[in-house]
Amino acid sequence: MTIDNRIEVVLIDDDPHLRQALSQTLDLAGLKILPLAEAKGVAGQLSRDWPGVVVSDIRMPGMDGLELLGELHAQDPELPVLLITGHGDVPLAVQAMRAGAYDFLEKPFASDHLLDSVRRALALRRLVLDNRSLRLALSDRHELSARLVGQSTPMLRLREQIGALAATRADVLILGETGAGKEVVARALHDLSGRRNGPFVAINAGALAESVVESELFGHEPGAFTGAQKRRIGKFEFANGGTLFLDEIESMSLDVQVKLLRLLQERVVERLGGNQQIPLDIRVIAATKEDLRQAADQGRFRADLYYRLNVAPLRIPPLRERGEDALMLFQHFANEASARHGLPPHELQPAHRALLLRHSWPGNVRELQNAAERFALGLELALDNSAPDGNPGAPVELVSGGLSEQVENFEKTLIAAELARPHSSVRSLAEALGIPRKTLHDKLRKHGLTFGDSSQGSADESD
């Protein structure tokens, strides 16, 4: 059990009459009090972000006030603890202050003295927690920027949304194309949350065979099916106290979706072949590359599960919508790869930058990371310039040679990319490239390119 954050003062004294008198004093001052007769177990009920203060007698049976002070400060040295003792015990007062007590009240003391000390301690506690929150926010922002590289508007918004959702208990639905970084976002949500010390369990539903998916997710008891010789703890149960990331949720069967819906609503899991309902304290983060609403309309996904998951959606922008983030990411991954392989880093040349910005990145960040690895190794890079709808475009080659070689390659790439688009004649192609037809003919011959397919003719055809 944890003491409610609405409690401002935990008051501990084994003398019921004094405890009642002090409680009345504090209550009349408008403070929310929790009076207790003993100190044992109090430290375990206070979280590090509890916003109150502790007032405790020193001389008590069982655990005394100094022992309590030691336990409290072992988990939070900045928690204000006010200690009370009898008349004339100066050595004990000195010991208490050296041990880190916020204040020492000697019986008998005036009510105003107690109230003044408690209010100052509460003000200090608020300042400490505000500073912690600020440091955490700055740290989280830095950590998010390091994980989710980019300064485009879509990425700034995504980081802002992650920061806002991470601290909540809400389940999250991540929407994004293949390779966009859905697991990176899920891990960021976990690591920036209060569950960061709990397990993060990732499972790809699309990679599970239909015959084992229920056992893998929910677990099973011995004898639940042929071959089930001993109990198995499922992924949901294993993630208790933490976060479960369920990728490619659209691939789950309708039968499994029913069980998932019940789990999300009731927060209990029942192993296959078992009757016991096991309570769960987990956050579920689901991810999909499909439009689940459309899948629900087509009967491939349960509509009730879609609406249950779609409370807190997070859309990851594809790389083609992120502008110059591609350059930052490419250099970031290339530098990482160079360091990993013990090679000097290569700087992006203007031709490289132009090609990277022109590329549509159908494989998103995963494709870019692989390209950056090859670049760091000094290899020629051929980028598949397929559009997101699967229509192939011109291949893009990145070379790390001299300036003239890079310029030649860049020119060839631009012309090839324009050739891949529909043009009715060489004239329209030349106009699209902004060069005379004669110049275009020369460049096509130079680079070994032809105009269109057999139905369109060759570069030498008149138009």
KAURVEN-V270927 format. One record per residue. OMEGA is omega in whole degrees, 0 to 359 (* if undefined). Layout:
OMEGA ; OMEGA
This chain:
178 ; 179 ; 184 ; 179 ; 176 ; 177 ; 181 ; 181 ; 169 ; 184 ; 184 ; 177 ; 182 ; 178 ; 185 ; 182 ; 178 ; 180 ; 180 ; 181 ; 179 ; 178 ; 179 ; 179 ; 182 ; 180 ; 179 ; 178 ; 177 ; 181 ; 179 ; 191 ; 168 ; 180 ; 180 ; 182 ; 181 ; 185 ; 185 ; 177 ; 183 ; 184 ; 181 ; 181 ; 183 ; 177 ; 181 ; 179 ; 176 ; 189 ; 185 ; 179 ; 180 ; 173 ; 186 ; 169 ; 178 ; 186 ; 179 ; 175 ; 183 ; 178 ; 179 ; 185 ; 180 ; 176 ; 178 ; 178 ; 179 ; 179 ; 181 ; 182 ; 174 ; 180 ; 176 ; 183 ; 183 ; 178 ; 180 ; 178 ; 178 ; 183 ; 182 ; 175 ; 183 ; 185 ; 167 ; 182 ; 184 ; 179 ; 179 ; 177 ; 179 ; 179 ; 181 ; 181 ; 177 ; 180 ; 175 ; 177 ; 179 ; 181 ; 182 ; 182 ; 182 ; 178 ; 348 ; 178 ; 181 ; 178 ; 180 ; 179 ; 179 ; 182 ; 180 ; 181 ; 180 ; 181 ; 178 ; 179 ; 178 ; 178 ; 178 ; 181 ; 178 ; 179 ; 180 ; 182 ; 176 ; 179 ; 178 ; 180 ; 179 ; 179 ; 180 ; 180 ; 179 ; 179 ; 180 ; 180 ; 179 ; 181 ; 178 ; 180 ; 179 ; 181 ; 183 ; 187 ; 175 ; 180 ; 177 ; 180 ; 178 ; 181 ; 176 ; 179 ; 179 ; 179 ; 178 ; 180 ; 179 ; 179 ; 181 ; 184 ; 187 ; 185 ; 182 ; 177 ; 187 ; 168 ; 187 ; 173 ; 180 ; 180 ; 180 ; 179 ; 177 ; 178 ; 184 ; 178 ; 183 ; 180 ; 177 ; 179 ; 179 ; 179 ; 177 ; 177 ; 179 ; 187 ; 179 ; 182 ; 176 ; 179 ; 188 ; 180 ; 176 ; 182 ; 169 ; 184 ; 181 ; 178 ; 178 ; 183 ; 181 ; 182 ; 182 ; 175 ; 182 ; 184 ; 184 ; 189 ; 181 ; 178 ; 181 ; 184 ; 189 ; 182 ; 178 ; 176 ; 177 ; 178 ; 182 ; 178 ; 181 ; 180 ; 179 ; 186 ; 179 ; 183 ; 175 ; 176 ; 181 ; 183 ; 180 ; 180 ; 180 ; 181 ; 183 ; 183 ; 182 ; 186 ; 172 ; 179 ; 183 ; 183 ; 180 ; 183 ; 181 ; 183 ; 181 ; 178 ; 180 ; 179 ; 179 ; 178 ; 178 ; 180 ; 179 ; 179 ; 179 ; 179 ; 181 ; 182 ; 187 ; 181 ; 173 ; 176 ; 179 ; 181 ; 176 ; 180 ; 181 ; 179 ; 184 ; 174 ; 185 ; 180 ; 182 ; 170 ; 183 ; 169 ; 179 ; 174 ; 179 ; 180 ; 180 ; 173 ; 181 ; 171 ; 185 ; 177 ; 179 ; 178 ; 178 ; 179 ; 180 ; 178 ; 181 ; 181 ; 183 ; 181 ; 181 ; 177 ; 177 ; 181 ; 177 ; 181 ; 191 ; 179 ; 182 ; 180 ; 176 ; 179 ; 176 ; 181 ; 174 ; 186 ; 181 ; 179 ; 189 ; 173 ; 186 ; 172 ; 180 ; 179 ; 179 ; 181 ; 182 ; 180 ; 179 ; 181 ; 179 ; 178 ; 177 ; 181 ; 179 ; 179 ; 181 ; 182 ; 180 ; 182 ; 176 ; 182 ; 175 ; 176 ; 176 ; 176 ; 180 ; 180 ; 177 ; 183 ; 181 ; 180 ; 180 ; 181 ; 181 ; 185 ; 183 ; 177 ; 178 ; 178 ; 176 ; 189 ; 180 ; 178 ; 181 ; 181 ; 178 ; 179 ; 180 ; 177 ; 179 ; 178 ; 180 ; 179 ; 178 ; 181 ; 172 ; 184 ; 175 ; 181 ; 177 ; 186 ; 177 ; 177 ; 181 ; 180 ; 176 ; 178 ; 184 ; 174 ; 180 ; 175 ; 180 ; 180 ; 174 ; 176 ; 181 ; 180 ; 181 ; 185 ; 183 ; 179 ; 180 ; 180 ; 179 ; 181 ; 180 ; 180 ; 179 ; 181 ; 180 ; 180 ; 180 ; 179 ; 180 ; 177 ; 182 ; 178 ; 181 ; 175 ; 183 ; 184 ; 175 ; 180 ; 181 ; 177 ; 180 ; 179 ; 179 ; 180 ; 179 ; 180 ; 177 ; 180 ; 180 ; 179 ; 180 ; 178 ; 181 ; 183 ; 177 ; 178 ; 182 ; 185 ; 178 ; 181 ; 177 ; 181 ; 173 ; 179 ; 185 ; 180 ; 181 ; 180 ; 183 ; 181 ; 184 ; 180 ; 174 ; 180 ; *
